[in-house]
Amino acid sequence: MTTDSFSITTVGLDADLDAAVVALVETAARDLGLGQEMTGIRITADDLPGAEGAWFRLGPGPGEGTLPVLDLFCPPDSFGPAGRASHAVRPGQPVWDQTPLRPEDHESRIELAPGRAAMFLYHHLLTARDLVRGELVGRNLPASLAEAFTEAWAAYVDGRLGRMGLPGYPLDQRRLRFARIFSPAGILLPDHWQVFQSLWDGALTNQKDVLGAVKRLPGL
């Protein structure tokens, strides 16, 4: 989709999946008001492992003084059915040297799973909006707490989506991921669940508060 002020494109997806993903991104961008935050969105299929893996890059807009363009890099499996094996991974090649998948690299065509794709897109696009607005600043995070903070912020993101009535990862799934990060042995203290619920319900609303809560949790 391209308008006078906003464009949505994909790289590395086959034609059928491309059209479906663009339509989902268009809806998500409208629901999240991204047209006021950026000039466009480019979804690039790459070789990152993991069904929920994604990373962002904010680049300059097409003209001087224009809003940025968001590049969202993710595995094409993110838009397909759960449990589908990743494909076309290039062993031994670091992620920063990976190149976008070509359609001929795919082992098979991916059939869109609309609900799963919507959860993925809304979650990551809202996170990207936080980055654009300066509400989430990665350089301010201690490296030792990066993984824990990321999981905590993810719970905050999906809690907001739920309160907005928009697609996001559900409470039970986010709780399970939170538990795996904060207690690999599966034993969590009441403090953990109190922090999780505060994230989900929106009682913690900014990076400073979320980071402070993560620092106070035992077991890190």
KOLLUM-126214 format. One line per field, with one value per residue: residue in one letter; residue number from 1; x, y, z of N, C-alpha, C, CB in turn. Coordinates in Angstrom, 1 decimal. Glycine has a CB too. Layout:
N
aa	[A_...] .
i	[NUM_...] .
n.X	[X_...] .
n.Y	[Y_...] .
n.Z	[Z_...] .
ca.X	[X_...] .
ca.Y	[Y_...] .
ca.Z	[Z_...] .
c.X	[X_...] .
c.Y	[Y_...] .
c.Z	[Z_...] .
cb.X	[X_...] .
cb.Y	[Y_...] .
cb.Z	[Z_...] .
REM end
This chain:
220
aa	[M_T_T_D_S_F_S_I_T_T_V_G_L_D_A_D_L_D_A_A_V_V_A_L_V_E_T_A_A_R_D_L_G_L_G_Q_E_M_T_G_I_R_I_T_A_D_D_L_P_G_A_E_G_A_W_F_R_L_G_P_G_P_G_E_G_T_L_P_V_L_D_L_F_C_P_P_D_S_F_G_P_A_G_R_A_S_H_A_V_R_P_G_Q_P_V_W_D_Q_T_P_L_R_P_E_D_H_E_S_R_I_E_L_A_P_G_R_A_A_M_F_L_Y_H_H_L_L_T_A_R_D_L_V_R_G_E_L_V_G_R_N_L_P_A_S_L_A_E_A_F_T_E_A_W_A_A_Y_V_D_G_R_L_G_R_M_G_L_P_G_Y_P_L_D_Q_R_R_L_R_F_A_R_I_F_S_P_A_G_I_L_L_P_D_H_W_Q_V_F_Q_S_L_W_D_G_A_L_T_N_Q_K_D_V_L_G_A_V_K_R_L_P_G_L] .
i	[1_2_3_4_5_6_7_8_9_10_11_12_13_14_15_16_17_18_19_20_21_22_23_24_25_26_27_28_29_30_31_32_33_34_35_36_37_38_39_40_41_42_43_44_45_46_47_48_49_50_51_52_53_54_55_56_57_58_59_60_61_62_63_64_65_66_67_68_69_70_71_72_73_74_75_76_77_78_79_80_81_82_83_84_85_86_87_88_89_90_91_92_93_94_95_96_97_98_99_100_101_102_103_104_105_106_107_108_109_110_111_112_113_114_115_116_117_118_119_120_121_122_123_124_125_126_127_128_129_130_131_132_133_134_135_136_137_138_139_140_141_142_143_144_145_146_147_148_149_150_151_152_153_154_155_156_157_158_159_160_161_162_163_164_165_166_167_168_169_170_171_172_173_174_175_176_177_178_179_180_181_182_183_184_185_186_187_188_189_190_191_192_193_194_195_196_197_198_199_200_201_202_203_204_205_206_207_208_209_210_211_212_213_214_215_216_217_218_219_220] .
n.X	[0.9_0.5_0.4_0.0_1.5_2.3_3.7_3.6_5.4_6.8_9.6_11.0_8.9_6.5_4.2_1.4_1.4_2.6_0.6_-1.4_-0.1_0.6_-2.0_-2.8_-0.8_-1.5_-4.0_-3.3_-1.5_-3.2_-5.0_-3.2_-2.3_0.0_0.6_1.0_3.4_5.4_6.8_6.5_6.3_8.4_8.4_10.6_11.6_13.7_16.5_16.3_16.1_13.3_9.9_8.8_10.7_12.1_13.4_14.2_14.7_15.1_14.9_15.8_13.2_11.7_12.2_13.7_13.3_11.1_9.0_10.3_11.2_10.1_11.8_11.0_12.3_12.0_11.3_9.8_8.0_6.7_4.2_2.8_1.2_1.4_4.2_5.4_8.4_11.4_13.1_15.7_17.8_21.1_23.8_26.2_26.5_26.6_23.8_23.9_25.0_23.3_21.1_18.1_15.5_15.0_12.2_12.6_14.2_12.5_11.3_8.8_5.6_4.2_1.3_-1.0_-1.7_-4.1_-4.9_-2.6_-0.6_-1.6_-1.4_1.4_2.2_0.8_1.9_4.7_4.6_3.5_5.4_7.5_6.4_6.6_9.4_9.8_8.5_10.2_9.7_10.7_14.0_16.7_19.5_19.7_19.5_20.8_23.2_23.1_20.5_19.0_17.6_15.7_14.3_13.3_11.4_9.7_8.8_7.4_5.2_3.9_3.3_1.5_-0.5_-1.5_-2.4_-4.5_-6.2_-6.9_-8.5_-7.3_-5.5_-3.1_-0.5_-1.9_-2.9_-2.2_-0.2_1.7_2.3_3.5_5.8_7.0_7.5_9.4_11.6_12.2_12.3_13.8_13.6_11.0_9.8_8.2_8.1_5.7_6.2_7.1_4.8_3.2_4.5_4.3_1.5_1.1_2.4_0.9_-1.6_-1.2_-0.2_2.4_4.0_6.1_9.5_11.4_10.0_9.4_11.9_12.9_11.3_12.0_14.6_14.3_13.3_13.8_16.2_17.5] .
n.Y	[-1.2_2.2_5.6_9.2_9.9_7.7_4.5_0.9_-1.9_-5.1_-7.4_-10.3_-12.0_-14.4_-13.8_-14.1_-14.2_-11.8_-9.9_-10.4_-9.9_-7.2_-6.1_-6.7_-5.2_-2.6_-2.3_-2.6_-0.4_1.7_1.3_1.8_4.3_4.9_6.3_8.9_8.8_7.8_7.5_5.3_1.7_-1.1_-4.5_-7.0_-10.2_-12.4_-14.4_-14.8_-16.9_-18.5_-18.1_-15.7_-13.8_-10.7_-7.6_-4.1_-1.3_2.1_4.4_7.3_9.4_9.8_12.4_15.6_16.4_14.8_12.2_9.2_6.0_2.8_-0.2_-3.5_-6.5_-10.0_-13.6_-15.3_-17.3_-16.2_-15.3_-17.5_-20.8_-22.0_-23.7_-24.4_-25.3_-23.4_-22.2_-22.2_-21.2_-19.8_-21.5_-20.6_-17.9_-14.7_-12.7_-10.1_-10.2_-11.5_-12.0_-10.9_-13.3_-14.9_-15.6_-18.1_-19.4_-20.5_-23.4_-24.3_-22.8_-20.4_-20.5_-18.0_-17.4_-15.8_-14.9_-15.4_-14.0_-11.4_-11.0_-11.1_-8.9_-6.6_-6.6_-6.1_-3.8_-1.9_-1.9_-0.8_1.7_2.8_3.0_5.0_7.2_7.7_6.6_4.2_3.4_1.9_2.3_3.1_0.9_-1.5_-3.9_-6.4_-6.7_-6.7_-8.9_-9.6_-7.2_-6.8_-8.8_-8.1_-5.6_-6.5_-7.8_-5.5_-4.2_-6.1_-6.1_-3.5_-3.6_-5.4_-4.0_-2.0_-3.4_-4.7_-7.0_-9.1_-10.9_-13.4_-13.3_-15.8_-16.9_-14.9_-14.8_-17.3_-17.0_-15.0_-16.3_-18.2_-16.7_-15.4_-17.4_-20.1_-22.6_-22.8_-21.8_-19.2_-16.3_-14.5_-11.8_-11.7_-12.3_-10.2_-8.0_-8.8_-8.7_-6.0_-4.9_-5.9_-4.9_-2.2_-0.6_0.0_2.3_3.4_3.5_3.8_3.1_0.4_-0.7_-0.3_-2.0_-4.5_-4.7_-5.0_-7.5_-10.8_-13.4_-12.9] .
n.Z	[0.0_-0.8_-0.1_-0.4_1.8_3.3_3.3_2.7_2.5_1.6_1.8_0.4_0.8_-0.6_-3.3_-2.6_0.2_0.7_-0.1_1.8_4.2_4.0_4.0_6.6_8.0_7.2_8.5_11.2_11.4_11.0_13.3_15.4_15.0_13.5_11.2_12.0_13.2_11.6_8.3_6.7_6.5_6.3_5.9_6.3_5.4_7.0_8.3_11.1_13.9_15.5_16.5_17.3_17.0_16.2_14.9_14.9_12.7_12.4_9.9_7.9_6.5_3.3_2.5_3.4_6.8_7.1_8.6_10.2_8.5_9.2_9.5_9.8_10.7_10.4_10.8_8.1_8.9_11.1_10.3_9.7_10.4_13.9_15.1_12.8_11.1_11.0_8.1_5.5_6.9_7.3_8.3_10.7_10.0_11.1_12.5_11.6_9.2_7.6_4.8_3.1_2.7_-0.4_-2.5_-3.8_-1.9_0.0_1.6_1.4_0.5_2.6_4.4_5.3_8.7_10.1_12.7_14.4_13.0_13.2_16.0_16.3_14.6_15.7_18.3_17.9_16.3_18.0_20.0_18.4_18.0_20.5_20.6_18.6_19.7_21.8_24.2_24.8_25.2_24.2_24.7_27.3_28.9_31.2_30.2_31.5_32.3_30.1_28.8_30.7_31.1_28.6_28.4_30.4_29.4_27.2_28.3_29.3_26.9_25.6_27.5_27.2_24.6_24.9_26.6_24.8_23.1_21.0_18.8_20.4_22.2_24.4_27.9_29.3_27.7_27.8_30.5_30.8_29.3_30.8_33.2_32.4_31.8_34.3_36.2_35.5_36.8_37.4_39.7_41.1_43.0_45.1_44.6_42.0_40.5_41.3_40.1_37.4_37.0_37.5_35.3_33.2_33.8_33.5_35.6_35.8_33.9_32.4_31.2_33.2_35.5_34.9_34.6_37.2_38.6_37.6_38.4_41.1_41.4_42.7_41.9_39.4] .
ca.X	[0.0_1.2_-0.4_0.9_2.3_2.6_3.8_3.8_6.0_7.5_10.7_11.3_7.7_5.9_3.1_0.1_1.7_2.9_-0.6_-2.1_0.7_0.4_-3.3_-2.8_0.0_-2.3_-5.0_-2.6_-1.0_-4.4_-5.4_-2.2_-2.0_1.4_0.8_1.4_4.7_6.4_6.4_6.2_6.8_8.9_8.5_11.6_11.8_15.1_16.7_16.3_15.3_12.3_8.6_8.4_11.9_12.0_14.2_13.8_15.6_14.4_15.7_15.3_12.1_12.0_12.6_14.3_12.3_10.0_9.0_11.2_10.7_10.4_12.1_10.8_12.9_11.4_11.2_8.5_7.2_5.9_2.9_2.2_0.7_2.3_4.9_6.1_9.8_12.1_13.8_16.6_18.8_22.4_24.6_27.5_26.5_26.0_22.6_24.1_25.4_22.2_20.5_16.7_15.2_14.4_11.1_13.1_14.8_11.5_11.1_7.4_4.9_3.6_-0.1_-1.2_-2.5_-4.4_-4.8_-1.2_0.1_-2.1_-0.8_2.8_2.3_0.4_2.8_5.9_4.4_3.3_6.8_8.2_5.8_7.3_10.7_9.7_8.1_11.2_9.2_11.6_15.3_17.6_20.8_19.6_19.3_22.0_23.2_22.8_19.1_18.3_16.6_14.6_13.5_12.5_10.2_8.7_8.1_6.5_4.0_3.3_2.8_0.3_-1.5_-2.1_-3.2_-5.7_-7.1_-7.3_-9.3_-6.6_-4.8_-1.8_-0.4_-2.8_-2.4_-1.6_1.0_2.7_2.7_4.4_7.1_7.6_8.0_10.6_12.7_12.5_12.6_13.9_13.2_9.5_9.3_8.2_7.6_4.5_6.6_7.1_3.4_2.7_5.1_3.7_0.1_1.2_2.8_-0.3_-2.8_-0.8_0.2_3.8_3.7_7.2_10.7_12.1_9.3_9.5_13.3_13.1_10.6_12.8_15.8_13.9_12.9_14.9_16.5_18.0] .
ca.Y	[0.0_3.5_6.8_10.3_10.2_6.5_3.3_-0.4_-2.8_-6.3_-7.9_-11.7_-12.9_-14.7_-12.8_-14.3_-13.8_-10.3_-9.1_-10.6_-9.2_-5.7_-5.8_-6.7_-4.1_-1.4_-2.2_-2.3_1.0_2.6_1.2_2.3_5.7_5.0_7.3_10.2_8.6_7.4_7.7_4.0_0.4_-2.2_-5.8_-7.8_-11.6_-12.7_-15.7_-14.9_-18.1_-18.2_-17.7_-14.3_-13.0_-9.5_-6.5_-2.9_-0.2_3.4_5.1_8.6_9.4_10.1_13.8_16.3_16.8_13.8_11.2_8.1_4.8_1.6_-1.6_-4.6_-7.8_-11.1_-14.8_-15.4_-18.2_-15.4_-15.1_-18.8_-21.6_-22.2_-25.0_-24.6_-25.2_-22.4_-22.7_-21.3_-20.5_-20.0_-21.8_-19.9_-16.6_-13.8_-12.1_-8.8_-10.5_-12.2_-11.3_-11.2_-14.5_-14.8_-16.5_-19.4_-20.0_-21.1_-24.8_-24.4_-21.6_-20.2_-20.1_-17.1_-17.7_-14.4_-14.5_-15.4_-12.9_-10.2_-10.9_-10.7_-7.5_-5.6_-6.5_-5.5_-2.4_-1.0_-1.7_0.2_3.1_3.2_3.5_6.2_8.2_7.8_6.0_3.0_3.8_0.8_2.6_3.3_-0.4_-2.2_-5.2_-7.6_-6.8_-6.5_-9.9_-9.5_-6.0_-7.0_-9.7_-7.2_-4.6_-7.2_-7.9_-4.2_-4.0_-6.9_-5.6_-2.3_-4.0_-6.0_-2.9_-1.3_-4.2_-5.0_-8.3_-9.2_-12.2_-13.5_-13.3_-17.0_-17.1_-13.9_-15.2_-18.4_-16.5_-14.3_-17.3_-18.9_-15.8_-15.0_-18.6_-21.3_-23.8_-22.8_-21.4_-17.8_-15.7_-13.5_-10.5_-11.8_-12.2_-8.8_-7.2_-9.1_-8.1_-4.5_-4.6_-6.3_-4.0_-0.8_0.2_0.5_2.9_4.0_2.7_3.9_2.3_-1.0_-1.2_-0.4_-3.2_-5.7_-4.7_-5.4_-8.9_-11.8_-14.5_-12.5] .
ca.Z	[0.0_-0.8_-0.2_-0.5_3.0_4.1_2.4_3.4_1.6_2.1_1.1_0.7_0.9_-1.9_-3.7_-1.8_1.6_0.6_-0.1_3.1_5.3_3.7_4.4_8.1_8.5_7.0_9.5_12.4_11.3_11.3_14.7_16.3_14.6_13.1_10.2_12.6_13.8_10.7_6.9_6.1_7.2_5.4_6.5_5.6_5.8_7.2_8.9_12.5_14.4_16.6_15.9_17.7_16.8_15.3_15.3_14.2_12.3_12.0_8.9_7.5_5.6_1.9_2.3_4.6_7.8_7.1_9.7_9.8_8.0_10.1_8.9_10.8_10.2_11.1_10.0_7.4_9.7_12.0_9.7_9.4_11.6_14.9_15.1_11.5_11.2_10.3_6.9_4.8_7.8_6.8_9.5_10.9_9.5_12.1_12.1_10.9_7.8_6.9_3.7_3.1_2.0_-1.7_-2.6_-4.1_-0.8_0.9_1.4_0.9_0.6_3.9_4.4_6.4_9.9_10.4_14.1_14.9_12.3_13.8_17.3_16.0_14.1_16.7_19.4_17.5_15.8_19.2_20.5_17.5_18.3_21.8_20.2_17.8_20.6_22.8_25.4_25.0_24.8_24.5_25.2_28.7_29.6_31.6_29.4_32.4_32.6_28.8_28.5_31.7_30.8_27.3_28.6_31.2_28.5_26.3_29.0_29.3_25.5_25.3_28.4_26.6_23.4_25.4_27.1_23.7_22.3_19.8_18.9_21.1_22.9_25.5_29.2_29.7_27.0_28.3_31.8_30.7_28.9_31.9_34.2_31.9_31.9_35.6_37.0_34.7_37.6_37.5_41.0_41.2_44.3_44.9_44.1_40.5_39.9_41.5_39.0_36.1_37.0_37.4_33.9_32.4_34.0_33.2_36.8_35.5_32.6_31.7_31.2_34.5_36.5_34.6_34.9_38.6_39.1_37.2_39.3_42.5_41.5_43.0_40.9_38.1] .
c.X	[0.9_0.2_0.5_1.8_2.7_2.6_4.0_4.3_6.6_8.6_10.9_10.1_7.1_4.6_1.9_0.3_1.9_1.6_-1.4_-1.4_0.5_-1.0_-3.4_-2.0_-0.8_-3.4_-4.4_-2.0_-2.1_-4.8_-4.5_-1.7_-0.6_1.6_1.2_2.8_5.8_5.9_6.0_6.7_7.2_9.1_9.5_11.8_13.3_15.3_16.8_15.5_14.3_11.0_8.2_9.6_11.6_13.0_13.9_14.9_14.8_15.4_15.1_14.1_12.6_12.5_13.1_13.1_11.1_10.1_9.9_10.4_11.0_10.7_11.9_11.3_12.4_11.4_9.8_7.5_6.3_4.5_2.1_1.7_1.8_3.0_5.6_7.6_10.4_12.8_14.8_17.6_20.2_23.4_25.9_27.6_25.9_24.8_22.8_24.6_24.4_21.6_19.0_16.5_14.6_13.2_11.6_13.8_13.8_11.4_9.7_6.7_4.2_2.2_-0.4_-2.1_-2.9_-4.3_-3.4_-0.4_-0.3_-1.4_0.7_3.0_2.0_1.4_4.1_5.7_4.1_4.6_7.6_7.7_6.4_8.7_10.7_9.4_9.2_10.8_10.0_12.9_16.3_18.9_20.8_19.5_20.7_22.0_22.8_21.3_18.3_17.2_15.4_13.7_12.7_11.3_9.2_8.0_7.1_5.2_3.2_2.7_1.5_-0.8_-2.2_-2.9_-4.5_-6.7_-7.7_-8.3_-8.7_-5.8_-3.4_-1.7_-1.2_-2.1_-1.6_-0.3_2.1_3.2_3.7_5.8_7.8_8.2_9.3_11.8_13.1_12.8_12.6_13.4_11.7_8.9_9.4_7.6_6.4_5.0_6.7_5.7_2.8_3.2_4.5_2.3_0.1_1.6_1.6_-1.4_-2.5_-0.5_1.6_3.7_4.9_8.5_11.4_11.4_9.5_10.9_13.5_12.4_11.4_14.0_15.5_13.6_14.0_15.1_17.1_19.5] .
c.Y	[1.2_4.6_8.0_10.5_8.9_5.3_2.1_-1.3_-4.0_-6.7_-9.4_-12.5_-13.2_-13.8_-12.9_-13.8_-12.3_-9.5_-9.2_-9.9_-7.7_-5.3_-5.7_-5.5_-2.8_-1.2_-1.9_-0.9_2.0_2.6_1.8_3.7_5.9_6.0_8.7_10.1_8.3_7.6_6.4_2.9_-0.5_-3.4_-6.6_-9.2_-11.9_-14.1_-15.8_-16.1_-17.6_-17.6_-16.2_-13.4_-11.8_-8.4_-5.3_-2.0_1.0_4.1_6.4_8.4_9.8_11.6_14.5_16.7_15.9_12.8_10.0_6.9_3.7_0.4_-2.6_-5.9_-8.9_-12.4_-14.8_-16.3_-17.4_-15.2_-16.4_-19.5_-21.8_-23.6_-25.3_-24.4_-24.1_-23.0_-21.7_-20.6_-20.8_-20.2_-21.0_-18.5_-15.7_-13.1_-10.8_-9.0_-11.2_-11.3_-11.7_-12.5_-14.1_-15.8_-18.0_-20.1_-20.7_-22.6_-25.0_-23.0_-21.6_-19.8_-19.2_-17.6_-16.3_-14.0_-14.4_-14.3_-11.6_-9.9_-10.4_-9.3_-6.4_-5.4_-5.8_-4.1_-1.4_-0.8_-0.7_1.6_3.6_3.7_4.8_7.4_8.5_7.3_4.7_3.3_2.7_1.1_2.9_2.1_-1.0_-3.6_-6.4_-7.7_-6.7_-7.6_-9.8_-8.3_-6.2_-7.8_-8.9_-6.2_-5.3_-7.5_-6.6_-3.9_-4.8_-6.5_-4.4_-2.7_-4.6_-5.0_-2.0_-2.1_-4.6_-6.3_-8.1_-10.5_-12.2_-13.6_-14.6_-17.3_-16.1_-14.3_-16.4_-18.0_-15.8_-15.2_-18.0_-18.0_-15.6_-16.2_-19.8_-22.6_-23.9_-22.4_-19.9_-17.3_-14.8_-12.2_-10.5_-11.6_-10.8_-7.9_-7.5_-8.5_-6.6_-4.1_-4.8_-5.3_-2.5_0.0_0.7_1.0_3.5_3.2_2.7_3.1_0.8_-1.5_-1.3_-1.6_-4.5_-5.8_-5.2_-6.9_-9.8_-12.8_-14.1_-12.7] .
c.Z	[0.0_-0.9_-0.4_0.6_3.7_3.1_3.3_2.3_2.3_1.2_1.4_1.0_-0.5_-2.1_-2.8_-0.4_1.7_0.7_1.2_4.2_5.2_4.2_6.0_8.7_8.3_8.1_10.9_12.5_11.6_12.7_15.7_16.0_14.1_11.9_10.7_13.2_12.8_9.2_6.2_6.9_6.1_6.2_5.7_6.2_5.9_7.9_10.4_13.0_15.4_16.0_16.2_17.5_15.9_15.8_14.4_13.7_11.9_11.1_8.6_6.5_4.2_1.6_3.5_5.5_7.8_8.3_9.2_9.1_8.9_9.3_10.1_10.1_11.0_10.2_9.3_8.2_10.7_11.6_9.4_10.6_12.6_14.7_13.7_11.6_10.4_9.1_6.4_5.8_7.3_8.0_9.5_10.4_10.5_11.6_11.3_9.5_7.0_5.8_3.7_2.3_0.6_-1.7_-2.9_-3.0_0.1_0.6_0.9_1.1_2.0_3.8_5.6_7.5_10.5_11.8_14.7_14.2_12.9_15.2_17.2_15.6_15.1_17.8_19.0_16.9_17.0_19.9_19.7_17.7_19.6_21.5_19.5_18.7_21.7_24.1_25.8_24.4_25.2_25.1_26.7_29.6_30.0_30.8_30.2_32.6_31.2_28.6_29.4_31.4_29.6_27.5_29.5_30.3_27.6_27.0_29.1_27.9_25.3_26.3_27.8_25.4_23.9_25.9_25.9_22.8_21.0_19.9_19.6_21.7_24.1_26.8_29.6_29.0_27.5_29.7_31.8_30.3_30.0_32.9_33.7_32.0_33.4_36.6_36.1_35.4_37.8_38.8_41.0_42.5_44.0_44.3_42.5_39.9_40.1_40.4_37.7_36.0_36.8_35.9_33.0_32.5_33.8_34.4_36.6_34.1_31.9_31.9_32.5_35.5_36.2_34.9_36.4_39.2_38.8_38.1_40.7_42.6_41.8_41.9_39.6_38.1] .
cb.X	[-1.0_2.3_-1.4_0.0_1.5_1.5_4.9_2.5_7.1_6.5_12.0_12.2_6.6_5.5_2.8_-0.3_2.8_3.6_-1.5_-2.2_2.1_0.6_-4.4_-2.1_1.3_-3.0_-5.8_-1.4_-0.3_-5.6_-5.6_-0.9_-2.2_1.8_-0.5_0.4_4.5_6.8_7.6_6.7_5.6_10.2_7.1_13.0_11.0_15.9_18.0_15.7_16.3_12.8_7.5_7.9_13.0_10.5_15.7_12.9_16.6_14.0_15.9_16.4_11.0_10.9_11.4_15.1_11.8_9.8_7.6_11.9_11.2_9.2_13.6_9.3_14.5_10.0_11.3_8.6_8.0_6.5_3.0_3.1_0.2_1.6_4.0_5.5_10.5_13.1_12.7_15.9_18.7_22.9_24.9_28.5_25.8_27.0_21.7_25.0_26.7_21.1_21.2_15.9_14.2_15.4_10.1_14.0_15.5_10.2_11.3_6.6_3.8_4.4_-1.1_-1.8_-1.7_-5.8_-5.6_-0.6_-0.2_-3.6_-0.8_3.4_1.5_-1.0_3.2_6.6_3.2_2.2_7.5_8.0_4.3_7.3_11.4_8.7_6.8_11.5_7.7_11.0_15.7_17.8_21.4_18.4_18.5_22.1_24.6_23.5_18.6_19.3_17.2_15.1_14.5_13.4_10.6_9.5_9.2_7.1_4.3_4.4_3.9_0.7_-1.0_-1.0_-2.4_-5.4_-6.4_-6.1_-10.6_-5.6_-4.6_-1.7_1.1_-3.8_-3.5_-2.6_0.8_2.1_1.5_3.8_7.0_6.5_6.9_10.3_12.3_11.4_11.5_15.3_13.9_9.0_10.1_7.3_8.8_3.9_8.0_7.7_2.5_3.1_6.6_3.6_-0.7_2.2_3.9_-0.8_-3.2_-1.9_0.0_4.8_2.7_7.4_11.7_12.1_7.8_9.2_14.3_12.4_9.2_13.2_16.4_12.8_12.3_14.6_15.2_17.8] .
cb.Y	[0.0_3.5_7.0_11.6_11.0_6.3_3.5_-0.9_-2.1_-7.4_-7.1_-11.8_-12.1_-16.2_-13.0_-15.7_-14.6_-10.0_-9.6_-12.1_-9.6_-5.4_-6.8_-8.0_-4.0_-1.5_-3.5_-3.3_1.3_2.3_-0.3_1.4_6.6_3.6_7.5_10.6_7.4_5.9_8.3_4.0_-0.2_-1.7_-6.5_-7.1_-12.6_-11.6_-16.2_-13.6_-19.1_-17.4_-18.6_-14.3_-13.8_-8.9_-6.8_-2.1_-0.7_4.2_4.3_9.5_10.3_9.8_14.6_17.5_18.1_13.1_10.8_7.5_4.5_1.4_-1.6_-4.7_-7.7_-10.8_-16.0_-15.9_-19.2_-14.0_-14.3_-19.7_-22.9_-22.2_-26.0_-23.7_-26.5_-21.7_-23.0_-20.4_-21.1_-18.8_-23.3_-20.7_-16.4_-12.9_-11.8_-7.9_-11.3_-12.7_-11.5_-10.1_-15.3_-15.1_-16.1_-19.4_-18.9_-20.4_-25.6_-25.5_-21.4_-19.2_-21.3_-15.8_-18.6_-14.1_-15.5_-16.8_-12.9_-10.1_-12.2_-11.7_-7.4_-5.9_-7.9_-6.3_-2.4_-1.7_-3.1_-0.2_3.0_2.0_2.4_6.1_7.9_9.3_5.6_1.7_5.2_0.0_3.8_4.2_-1.3_-2.5_-5.4_-7.4_-5.6_-6.5_-11.3_-9.5_-4.8_-7.7_-10.9_-6.5_-3.9_-8.6_-8.4_-3.1_-4.4_-8.3_-5.3_-1.3_-5.0_-7.0_-2.0_-0.8_-3.6_-3.9_-8.9_-8.1_-12.5_-14.7_-13.1_-18.2_-16.8_-12.5_-15.7_-19.4_-15.6_-13.4_-18.4_-19.3_-14.4_-14.2_-18.7_-21.5_-23.8_-24.2_-22.0_-17.2_-14.9_-13.3_-10.2_-13.2_-13.3_-8.3_-7.4_-10.7_-8.5_-3.9_-5.6_-7.7_-4.1_-0.2_-0.7_-0.7_3.9_5.5_3.1_5.4_2.6_-1.2_-0.2_0.8_-3.3_-5.5_-3.3_-4.6_-9.3_-12.5_-15.2_-11.0] .
cb.Z	[1.2_-2.0_1.1_-0.7_3.9_5.2_1.4_4.0_0.7_2.3_1.3_1.9_1.8_-2.0_-5.1_-1.9_2.2_-0.6_-1.2_3.4_5.3_2.2_3.9_8.6_7.8_5.6_9.7_12.6_10.0_10.3_15.0_16.3_15.8_12.6_9.4_13.7_14.8_10.9_6.1_4.7_8.1_4.7_6.7_5.6_4.9_7.9_8.3_13.1_15.0_17.6_16.4_19.1_16.4_15.3_15.3_15.1_11.2_13.3_7.7_6.9_6.1_1.0_1.7_4.1_7.5_5.8_10.0_11.1_6.5_11.0_8.4_11.2_10.2_11.6_10.9_6.0_10.4_12.2_8.5_8.6_11.1_16.3_15.4_10.4_10.8_11.2_5.8_3.9_9.3_6.0_9.6_10.2_8.1_12.7_13.3_11.7_7.8_7.9_2.4_2.4_2.8_-2.8_-3.7_-5.3_0.1_0.7_2.8_1.6_-0.5_4.8_4.4_5.8_11.0_9.9_14.9_14.5_10.8_13.9_18.1_15.0_12.8_17.2_19.9_16.4_14.8_20.2_20.6_16.0_18.4_22.8_19.3_16.7_21.2_22.9_25.4_24.4_25.4_23.2_24.5_29.0_28.8_33.1_28.9_33.7_33.5_27.7_28.7_33.1_30.7_26.3_29.4_32.3_27.7_25.9_30.5_29.6_24.4_25.5_29.8_26.1_22.6_26.6_28.1_22.8_22.0_19.4_17.5_22.2_23.2_25.3_30.2_29.5_25.5_28.2_32.7_29.7_27.7_32.6_34.4_30.4_31.3_36.2_38.1_34.2_38.9_37.2_42.1_40.0_45.0_46.2_44.6_40.1_40.5_42.9_39.0_36.0_38.2_38.3_33.4_32.7_35.5_32.5_38.0_35.7_32.8_32.2_30.1_35.0_36.5_33.1_34.3_39.2_38.5_35.7_39.4_43.0_40.1_44.3_40.7_37.9] .
REM end
